[in-house]
Amino acid sequence: GFLGMGTNNVAELAAALAALRAIRDRERLLRLYTDSAYVHGLVTRPWKPKANRALVAALRAEARTFQRAEFVRVRGHAGVPENERADALARGAVAAGAPAVSLRELVASKAADR
């Protein structure tokens, strides 16, 4: 699904949160690649969000559930195959009319809901 109308930052945060929540083994090394400087900064630096506070808090809390986590910033639209594939999948979901995901439900759900 997709978020419907929203900002790119909200979509990037929600995608990162959904990805983390999809991983069951919290003892393995997590390495999340993102082309979002916003997401990368919010999870690797003590940035204080001015918007999307609940979503940022949920992402940070989820990241803390992993024993080892790395967040890697990649350049967007620079030919990184996995990043290009993620962008294509996102565009495809929108074009195919995938049902929208409730941001409120995504933020409210807990790791135990997996």
Summary of the structure (lengths in Angstrom):
residues: 114
radius of gyration: 13.8
end to end distance: 17.1
largest distance: 37.7
contacts: 271
relative contact order: 0.23
helix: 51%
strand: 12%
